[in-house]
Structures are given as structure tokens and as C-alpha cells.
Amino acid sequence: MLKEFKEFAMKGNLVDIAVAFVMGAAFNKVVTAFTGGIVSPLIGLIFDTNFKDLKWIVKEGSANDVGEIVGEVAVLYGDFITNLLDFIIVAFVMFMLIKGINRMKKKEEPSPEAPAGPSEVDLLIEIRDALKK
């Protein structure tokens, strides 16, 4: 059983998937830093607020002794839009990466056609004629 697991784990596709998963997780962190540190502040300049703090307050909360707002119900659409931008950037980069890989792959050459020769019927006719002699 251990031998079978080792064969399964060492298959090329599984190792490739594992490497791609780790690289994707690291790339996602880079994109999150990009949108959170560059894109969101620039969009926040347009709205004159921190983009991630954009929210629609459904129910007002009250301040507790420490000054924190308790009981507030809000829809955090700024955070959602930031995560949506993260997704779009990652999806676009992955699309471009796959497109580039597919372009670099060697185009499969069509298999050579079988040499043109006598058909089965022609061979059977020749055999029949040879047997008649």
C-alpha cells in the first residue's frame, strides 16, 4: 500500500499540481498586497475615503465603554469589491499564462498518411487470379 501511494504521489501531474498550488497561493498574496496597497487607495481617492471601509449600514450600533461600536449590522461592499478585484486580476493573469503556455506548446504534426497502395479488394483479385493459373 505504501508503494502504491509513493507511485501515486510521484506521478508528474500530481507534483505539477502541488507546485502550481503553492505558486498560486504566493501569487494571490502578491495580488492582495497590490490591490490593498495600490489599487484601493487610488480608488479611495476618487470616493474620498478608504475603499475597504466602504459599507452600507443596515442597523446602527452603539458605542461601548471602550469606544467600539457594538451591534452594528453593515454590508461591507468595499471589502467585497476589493476581493472581487483580486479575483479578476488573478483570473486574468492565469488566463494569460495558460494562453502563453498553449502558444509555446509544439503544434502536433499530423500523422503521415498510410502509403497509397493496392486496396484489399485489389489484393484479393490478384490472389484469385493467381489461383486460377
TORNU-452513 format. One record per residue: x, y, z negated of N, C-alpha, C in turn; residue in three letters. Coordinates in nm, 2 decimals, decimal comma, always signed. Layout:
! TORNU-452513
+--------+---------+--------+---------+----------+--------+--------+---------+--------+-----+
! n_east ! n_north !   n_up ! ca_east ! ca_north !  ca_up ! c_east ! c_north !   c_up !  aa !
+--------+---------+--------+---------+----------+--------+--------+---------+--------+-----+
!      X !       Y !      Z !       X !        Y !      Z !      X !       Y !      Z ! ALA !
...
+--------+---------+--------+---------+----------+--------+--------+---------+--------+-----+
This chain:
! TORNU-452513
+--------+---------+--------+---------+----------+--------+--------+---------+--------+-----+
! n_east ! n_north !   n_up ! ca_east ! ca_north !  ca_up ! c_east ! c_north !   c_up !  aa !
+--------+---------+--------+---------+----------+--------+--------+---------+--------+-----+
!  +0,08 !   -0,12 !  +0,00 !   +0,00 !    +0,00 !  +0,00 !  +0,09 !   +0,13 !  +0,00 ! MET !
!  +0,19 !   +0,12 !  -0,08 !   +0,29 !    +0,24 !  -0,08 !  +0,35 !   +0,26 !  +0,05 ! LEU !
!  +0,39 !   +0,15 !  +0,12 !   +0,45 !    +0,16 !  +0,25 !  +0,35 !   +0,22 !  +0,35 ! LYS !
!  +0,23 !   +0,18 !  +0,35 !   +0,13 !    +0,23 !  +0,44 !  +0,11 !   +0,38 !  +0,41 ! GLU !
!  +0,11 !   +0,42 !  +0,28 !   +0,09 !    +0,56 !  +0,25 !  +0,21 !   +0,64 !  +0,30 ! PHE !
!  +0,33 !   +0,59 !  +0,29 !   +0,45 !    +0,66 !  +0,34 !  +0,45 !   +0,67 !  +0,49 ! LYS !
!  +0,40 !   +0,57 !  +0,56 !   +0,39 !    +0,58 !  +0,71 !  +0,29 !   +0,69 !  +0,75 ! GLU !
!  +0,18 !   +0,69 !  +0,67 !   +0,07 !    +0,79 !  +0,70 !  +0,12 !   +0,93 !  +0,67 ! PHE !
!  +0,19 !   +0,95 !  +0,56 !   +0,24 !    +1,08 !  +0,52 !  +0,35 !   +1,13 !  +0,61 ! ALA !
!  +0,42 !   +1,05 !  +0,67 !   +0,54 !    +1,09 !  +0,75 !  +0,50 !   +1,10 !  +0,90 ! MET !
!  +0,37 !   +1,08 !  +0,93 !   +0,34 !    +1,10 !  +1,07 !  +0,36 !   +1,24 !  +1,11 ! LYS !
!  +0,40 !   +1,27 !  +1,23 !   +0,43 !    +1,40 !  +1,28 !  +0,32 !   +1,50 !  +1,26 ! GLY !
!  +0,20 !   +1,46 !  +1,29 !   +0,09 !    +1,56 !  +1,29 !  +0,06 !   +1,60 !  +1,15 ! ASN !
!  +0,07 !   +1,51 !  +1,05 !   +0,04 !    +1,54 !  +0,91 !  +0,14 !   +1,64 !  +0,86 ! LEU !
!  +0,27 !   +1,62 !  +0,89 !   +0,37 !    +1,71 !  +0,84 !  +0,36 !   +1,84 !  +0,91 ! VAL !
!  +0,32 !   +1,85 !  +1,03 !   +0,30 !    +1,97 !  +1,10 !  +0,19 !   +2,05 !  +1,04 ! ASP !
!  +0,08 !   +1,98 !  +1,00 !   -0,04 !    +2,05 !  +0,94 !  +0,00 !   +2,10 !  +0,80 ! ILE !
!  +0,08 !   +2,03 !  +0,73 !   +0,13 !    +2,08 !  +0,60 !  +0,21 !   +2,20 !  +0,61 ! ALA !
!  +0,30 !   +2,20 !  +0,70 !   +0,39 !    +2,32 !  +0,73 !  +0,30 !   +2,44 !  +0,77 ! VAL !
!  +0,21 !   +2,41 !  +0,86 !   +0,12 !    +2,52 !  +0,91 !  +0,03 !   +2,58 !  +0,79 ! ALA !
!  -0,01 !   +2,49 !  +0,70 !   -0,09 !    +2,53 !  +0,59 !  -0,01 !   +2,63 !  +0,50 ! PHE !
!  +0,11 !   +2,59 !  +0,47 !   +0,20 !    +2,67 !  +0,38 !  +0,22 !   +2,81 !  +0,45 ! VAL !
!  +0,26 !   +2,80 !  +0,58 !   +0,29 !    +2,93 !  +0,65 !  +0,16 !   +3,01 !  +0,66 ! MET !
!  +0,04 !   +2,95 !  +0,68 !   -0,08 !    +3,03 !  +0,68 !  -0,11 !   +3,10 !  +0,55 ! GLY !
!  -0,09 !   +3,03 !  +0,44 !   -0,11 !    +3,09 !  +0,31 !  -0,02 !   +3,21 !  +0,29 ! ALA !
!  +0,11 !   +3,19 !  +0,33 !   +0,20 !    +3,30 !  +0,31 !  +0,16 !   +3,42 !  +0,41 ! ALA !
!  +0,12 !   +3,39 !  +0,53 !   +0,08 !    +3,49 !  +0,62 !  -0,04 !   +3,56 !  +0,57 ! PHE !
!  -0,13 !   +3,49 !  +0,51 !   -0,25 !    +3,55 !  +0,45 !  -0,22 !   +3,66 !  +0,34 ! ASN !
!  -0,12 !   +3,63 !  +0,26 !   -0,07 !    +3,72 !  +0,16 !  -0,02 !   +3,85 !  +0,23 ! LYS !
!  +0,06 !   +3,83 !  +0,34 !   +0,11 !    +3,95 !  +0,41 !  +0,00 !   +4,03 !  +0,47 ! VAL !
!  -0,10 !   +3,97 !  +0,52 !   -0,22 !    +4,04 !  +0,58 !  -0,30 !   +4,11 !  +0,47 ! VAL !
!  -0,31 !   +4,04 !  +0,36 !   -0,39 !    +4,11 !  +0,25 !  -0,31 !   +4,23 !  +0,20 ! THR !
!  -0,18 !   +4,22 !  +0,19 !   -0,10 !    +4,34 !  +0,15 !  -0,11 !   +4,45 !  +0,25 ! ALA !
!  -0,11 !   +4,41 !  +0,38 !   -0,13 !    +4,51 !  +0,49 !  -0,26 !   +4,58 !  +0,48 ! PHE !
!  -0,37 !   +4,51 !  +0,47 !   -0,50 !    +4,57 !  +0,46 !  -0,52 !   +4,65 !  +0,33 ! THR !
!  -0,47 !   +4,59 !  +0,22 !   -0,49 !    +4,66 !  +0,09 !  -0,40 !   +4,78 !  +0,08 ! GLY !
!  -0,28 !   +4,78 !  +0,13 !   -0,18 !    +4,88 !  +0,11 !  -0,18 !   +4,99 !  +0,22 ! GLY !
!  -0,22 !   +4,95 !  +0,34 !   -0,21 !    +5,04 !  +0,46 !  -0,35 !   +5,08 !  +0,52 ! ILE !
!  -0,42 !   +4,97 !  +0,55 !   -0,55 !    +5,00 !  +0,62 !  -0,65 !   +5,06 !  +0,53 ! VAL !
!  -0,67 !   +5,00 !  +0,41 !   -0,77 !    +5,05 !  +0,32 !  -0,75 !   +5,20 !  +0,28 ! SER !
!  -0,63 !   +5,24 !  +0,24 !   -0,60 !    +5,38 !  +0,21 !  -0,63 !   +5,47 !  +0,33 ! PRO !
!  -0,60 !   +5,43 !  +0,45 !   -0,63 !    +5,51 !  +0,57 !  -0,78 !   +5,53 !  +0,59 ! LEU !
!  -0,85 !   +5,42 !  +0,58 !   -0,99 !    +5,43 !  +0,59 !  -1,05 !   +5,51 !  +0,47 ! ILE !
!  -0,99 !   +5,49 !  +0,35 !   -1,03 !    +5,56 !  +0,24 !  -1,02 !   +5,71 !  +0,26 ! GLY !
!  -0,92 !   +5,76 !  +0,33 !   -0,91 !    +5,90 !  +0,36 !  -1,03 !   +5,95 !  +0,44 ! LEU !
!  -1,08 !   +5,87 !  +0,53 !   -1,20 !    +5,91 !  +0,60 !  -1,32 !   +5,93 !  +0,51 ! ILE !
!  -1,34 !   +5,83 !  +0,42 !   -1,45 !    +5,84 !  +0,33 !  -1,42 !   +5,92 !  +0,20 ! PHE !
!  -1,30 !   +5,97 !  +0,19 !   -1,25 !    +6,04 !  +0,07 !  -1,27 !   +5,97 !  -0,06 ! ASP !
!  -1,24 !   +5,84 !  -0,06 !   -1,24 !    +5,75 !  -0,17 !  -1,16 !   +5,63 !  -0,15 ! THR !
!  -1,13 !   +5,56 !  -0,26 !   -1,06 !    +5,43 !  -0,25 !  -1,15 !   +5,33 !  -0,18 ! ASN !
!  -1,11 !   +5,28 !  -0,07 !   -1,20 !    +5,20 !  +0,02 !  -1,25 !   +5,07 !  -0,06 ! PHE !
!  -1,16 !   +5,01 !  -0,14 !   -1,20 !    +4,89 !  -0,21 !  -1,31 !   +4,92 !  -0,32 ! LYS !
!  -1,31 !   +5,05 !  -0,36 !   -1,41 !    +5,08 !  -0,47 !  -1,55 !   +5,12 !  -0,42 ! ASP !
!  -1,57 !   +5,12 !  -0,29 !   -1,70 !    +5,15 !  -0,23 !  -1,80 !   +5,04 !  -0,28 ! LEU !
!  -1,91 !   +5,09 !  -0,33 !   -2,01 !    +5,00 !  -0,38 !  -2,15 !   +5,06 !  -0,38 ! LYS !
!  -2,25 !   +4,98 !  -0,38 !   -2,38 !    +5,03 !  -0,39 !  -2,44 !   +4,98 !  -0,53 ! TRP !
!  -2,46 !   +5,07 !  -0,61 !   -2,51 !    +5,04 !  -0,75 !  -2,66 !   +5,01 !  -0,75 ! ILE !
!  -2,69 !   +4,89 !  -0,78 !   -2,83 !    +4,85 !  -0,79 !  -2,89 !   +4,88 !  -0,92 ! VAL !
!  -2,82 !   +4,86 !  -1,03 !   -2,86 !    +4,89 !  -1,16 !  -2,75 !   +4,96 !  -1,24 ! LYS !
!  -2,78 !   +5,07 !  -1,30 !   -2,68 !    +5,14 !  -1,37 !  -2,65 !   +5,07 !  -1,50 ! GLU !
!  -2,52 !   +5,08 !  -1,54 !   -2,48 !    +5,02 !  -1,67 !  -2,46 !   +5,13 !  -1,77 ! GLY !
!  -2,43 !   +5,08 !  -1,89 !   -2,40 !    +5,18 !  -2,00 !  -2,26 !   +5,16 !  -2,04 ! SER !
!  -2,20 !   +5,26 !  -2,10 !   -2,06 !    +5,26 !  -2,14 !  -2,06 !   +5,20 !  -2,29 ! ALA !
!  -1,96 !   +5,11 !  -2,31 !   -1,94 !    +5,05 !  -2,44 !  -1,85 !   +5,14 !  -2,52 ! ASN !
!  -1,80 !   +5,09 !  -2,64 !   -1,72 !    +5,17 !  -2,73 !  -1,58 !   +5,20 !  -2,67 ! ASP !
!  -1,53 !   +5,11 !  -2,58 !   -1,40 !    +5,12 !  -2,52 !  -1,41 !   +5,21 !  -2,39 ! VAL !
!  -1,53 !   +5,24 !  -2,34 !   -1,54 !    +5,32 !  -2,22 !  -1,57 !   +5,24 !  -2,10 ! GLY !
!  -1,57 !   +5,11 !  -2,11 !   -1,60 !    +5,02 !  -2,00 !  -1,75 !   +5,02 !  -1,97 ! GLU !
!  -1,79 !   +5,01 !  -1,84 !   -1,93 !    +5,01 !  -1,81 !  -1,98 !   +4,87 !  -1,82 ! ILE !
!  -2,08 !   +4,84 !  -1,89 !   -2,14 !    +4,71 !  -1,92 !  -2,28 !   +4,71 !  -1,86 ! VAL !
!  -2,31 !   +4,59 !  -1,80 !   -2,45 !    +4,57 !  -1,75 !  -2,47 !   +4,63 !  -1,61 ! GLY !
!  -2,37 !   +4,68 !  -1,54 !   -2,39 !    +4,74 !  -1,41 !  -2,40 !   +4,63 !  -1,31 ! GLU !
!  -2,50 !   +4,64 !  -1,22 !   -2,51 !    +4,55 !  -1,11 !  -2,49 !   +4,63 !  -0,98 ! VAL !
!  -2,38 !   +4,58 !  -0,91 !   -2,34 !    +4,66 !  -0,79 !  -2,31 !   +4,56 !  -0,67 ! ALA !
!  -2,33 !   +4,60 !  -0,55 !   -2,29 !    +4,53 !  -0,43 !  -2,16 !   +4,59 !  -0,39 ! VAL !
!  -2,05 !   +4,51 !  -0,39 !   -1,91 !    +4,56 !  -0,36 !  -1,89 !   +4,55 !  -0,21 ! LEU !
!  -1,95 !   +4,63 !  -0,14 !   -1,93 !    +4,62 !  +0,01 !  -1,79 !   +4,67 !  +0,06 ! TYR !
!  -1,73 !   +4,75 !  -0,01 !   -1,59 !    +4,79 !  +0,02 !  -1,49 !   +4,68 !  +0,01 ! GLY !
!  -1,50 !   +4,60 !  -0,09 !   -1,42 !    +4,48 !  -0,11 !  -1,45 !   +4,38 !  +0,00 ! ASP !
!  -1,58 !   +4,36 !  +0,03 !   -1,62 !    +4,27 !  +0,14 !  -1,57 !   +4,31 !  +0,27 ! PHE !
!  -1,57 !   +4,44 !  +0,30 !   -1,52 !    +4,49 !  +0,43 !  -1,37 !   +4,47 !  +0,44 ! ILE !
!  -1,30 !   +4,49 !  +0,33 !   -1,16 !    +4,46 !  +0,32 !  -1,12 !   +4,32 !  +0,35 ! THR !
!  -1,20 !   +4,23 !  +0,29 !   -1,18 !    +4,08 !  +0,31 !  -1,21 !   +4,05 !  +0,46 ! ASN !
!  -1,32 !   +4,11 !  +0,51 !   -1,35 !    +4,09 !  +0,65 !  -1,24 !   +4,13 !  +0,74 ! LEU !
!  -1,18 !   +4,25 !  +0,72 !   -1,07 !    +4,29 !  +0,80 !  -0,95 !   +4,19 !  +0,79 ! LEU !
!  -0,93 !   +4,14 !  +0,67 !   -0,82 !    +4,04 !  +0,65 !  -0,85 !   +3,92 !  +0,74 ! ASP !
!  -0,97 !   +3,87 !  +0,74 !   -1,01 !    +3,76 !  +0,82 !  -0,99 !   +3,79 !  +0,97 ! PHE !
!  -1,04 !   +3,90 !  +1,01 !   -1,03 !    +3,94 !  +1,16 !  -0,88 !   +3,95 !  +1,20 ! ILE !
!  -0,80 !   +4,00 !  +1,12 !   -0,66 !    +4,01 !  +1,15 !  -0,59 !   +3,88 !  +1,16 ! ILE !
!  -0,62 !   +3,79 !  +1,06 !   -0,56 !    +3,65 !  +1,06 !  -0,62 !   +3,58 !  +1,18 ! VAL !
!  -0,75 !   +3,58 !  +1,21 !   -0,81 !    +3,51 !  +1,32 !  -0,75 !   +3,56 !  +1,45 ! ALA !
!  -0,73 !   +3,69 !  +1,47 !   -0,67 !    +3,74 !  +1,59 !  -0,52 !   +3,70 !  +1,61 ! PHE !
!  -0,45 !   +3,70 !  +1,51 !   -0,31 !    +3,66 !  +1,52 !  -0,30 !   +3,51 !  +1,55 ! VAL !
!  -0,39 !   +3,43 !  +1,48 !   -0,39 !    +3,28 !  +1,51 !  -0,43 !   +3,26 !  +1,66 ! MET !
!  -0,53 !   +3,33 !  +1,71 !   -0,57 !    +3,32 !  +1,85 !  -0,45 !   +3,35 !  +1,94 ! PHE !
!  -0,38 !   +3,46 !  +1,91 !   -0,27 !    +3,50 !  +2,00 !  -0,16 !   +3,39 !  +1,99 ! MET !
!  -0,13 !   +3,34 !  +1,87 !   -0,03 !    +3,23 !  +1,85 !  -0,07 !   +3,11 !  +1,93 ! LEU !
!  -0,19 !   +3,06 !  +1,92 !   -0,23 !    +2,94 !  +1,99 !  -0,23 !   +2,97 !  +2,15 ! ILE !
!  -0,27 !   +3,09 !  +2,19 !   -0,26 !    +3,12 !  +2,33 !  -0,12 !   +3,12 !  +2,38 ! LYS !
!  -0,03 !   +3,17 !  +2,30 !   +0,11 !    +3,17 !  +2,34 !  +0,17 !   +3,03 !  +2,34 ! GLY !
!  +0,13 !   +2,95 !  +2,25 !   +0,18 !    +2,81 !  +2,25 !  +0,13 !   +2,73 !  +2,37 ! ILE !
!  +0,00 !   +2,75 !  +2,40 !   -0,06 !    +2,68 !  +2,51 !  +0,01 !   +2,73 !  +2,64 ! ASN !
!  +0,05 !   +2,85 !  +2,65 !   +0,11 !    +2,90 !  +2,77 !  +0,25 !   +2,84 !  +2,79 ! ARG !
!  +0,32 !   +2,82 !  +2,67 !   +0,45 !    +2,77 !  +2,67 !  +0,46 !   +2,62 !  +2,70 ! MET !
!  +0,35 !   +2,55 !  +2,67 !   +0,35 !    +2,41 !  +2,70 !  +0,37 !   +2,38 !  +2,85 ! LYS !
!  +0,44 !   +2,27 !  +2,88 !   +0,46 !    +2,24 !  +3,01 !  +0,33 !   +2,19 !  +3,07 ! LYS !
!  +0,30 !   +2,24 !  +3,19 !   +0,18 !    +2,20 !  +3,25 !  +0,20 !   +2,06 !  +3,30 ! LYS !
!  +0,10 !   +1,98 !  +3,27 !   +0,11 !    +1,84 !  +3,31 !  +0,11 !   +1,83 !  +3,46 ! GLU !
!  +0,21 !   +1,76 !  +3,51 !   +0,21 !    +1,74 !  +3,66 !  +0,12 !   +1,62 !  +3,69 ! GLU !
!  +0,04 !   +1,64 !  +3,80 !   -0,05 !    +1,53 !  +3,84 !  +0,03 !   +1,41 !  +3,87 ! PRO !
!  -0,02 !   +1,29 !  +3,83 !   +0,05 !    +1,17 !  +3,86 !  +0,05 !   +1,15 !  +4,01 ! SER !
!  +0,16 !   +1,09 !  +4,06 !   +0,17 !    +1,07 !  +4,20 !  +0,07 !   +0,97 !  +4,25 ! PRO !
!  +0,02 !   +1,00 !  +4,37 !   -0,08 !    +0,91 !  +4,42 !  -0,02 !   +0,78 !  +4,46 ! GLU !
!  -0,10 !   +0,67 !  +4,46 !   -0,05 !    +0,54 !  +4,50 !  -0,02 !   +0,55 !  +4,65 ! ALA !
!  +0,09 !   +0,48 !  +4,68 !   +0,13 !    +0,49 !  +4,82 !  +0,02 !   +0,43 !  +4,91 ! PRO !
!  +0,00 !   +0,50 !  +5,02 !   -0,10 !    +0,46 !  +5,12 !  -0,06 !   +0,33 !  +5,19 ! ALA !
!  -0,14 !   +0,23 !  +5,17 !   -0,10 !    +0,11 !  +5,24 !  -0,23 !   +0,04 !  +5,28 ! GLY !
!  -0,22 !   -0,08 !  +5,32 !   -0,34 !    -0,15 !  +5,36 !  -0,44 !   -0,17 !  +5,24 ! PRO !
!  -0,56 !   -0,17 !  +5,27 !   -0,66 !    -0,18 !  +5,16 !  -0,68 !   -0,33 !  +5,14 ! SER !
!  -0,76 !   -0,36 !  +5,04 !   -0,79 !    -0,50 !  +5,00 !  -0,85 !   -0,58 !  +5,12 ! GLU !
!  -0,94 !   -0,50 !  +5,18 !   -1,02 !    -0,57 !  +5,30 !  -0,92 !   -0,60 !  +5,41 ! VAL !
!  -0,82 !   -0,51 !  +5,44 !   -0,73 !    -0,53 !  +5,54 !  -0,64 !   -0,65 !  +5,51 ! ASP !
!  -0,60 !   -0,66 !  +5,38 !   -0,52 !    -0,78 !  +5,34 !  -0,59 !   -0,91 !  +5,35 ! LEU !
!  -0,72 !   -0,91 !  +5,31 !   -0,80 !    -1,03 !  +5,32 !  -0,82 !   -1,07 !  +5,47 ! LEU !
!  -0,83 !   -0,97 !  +5,56 !   -0,85 !    -1,00 !  +5,70 !  -0,72 !   -1,06 !  +5,75 ! ILE !
!  -0,60 !   -1,01 !  +5,71 !   -0,47 !    -1,06 !  +5,75 !  -0,46 !   -1,21 !  +5,71 ! GLU !
!  -0,50 !   -1,23 !  +5,58 !   -0,48 !    -1,37 !  +5,53 !  -0,58 !   -1,46 !  +5,61 ! ILE !
!  -0,70 !   -1,42 !  +5,63 !   -0,79 !    -1,51 !  +5,71 !  -0,74 !   -1,54 !  +5,85 ! ARG !
!  -0,68 !   -1,43 !  +5,91 !   -0,63 !    -1,45 !  +6,05 !  -0,51 !   -1,55 !  +6,04 ! ASP !
!  -0,42 !   -1,53 !  +5,94 !   -0,31 !    -1,62 !  +5,93 !  -0,35 !   -1,77 !  +5,90 ! ALA !
!  -0,45 !   -1,79 !  +5,83 !   -0,50 !    -1,92 !  +5,80 !  -0,56 !   -1,99 !  +5,92 ! LEU !
!  -0,62 !   -1,91 !  +6,01 !   -0,68 !    -1,96 !  +6,14 !  -0,58 !   -2,01 !  +6,23 ! LYS !
!  -0,46 !   -1,96 !  +6,22 !   -0,35 !    -2,00 !  +6,32 !  -0,30 !   -2,13 !  +6,28 ! LYS !
+--------+---------+--------+---------+----------+--------+--------+---------+--------+-----+
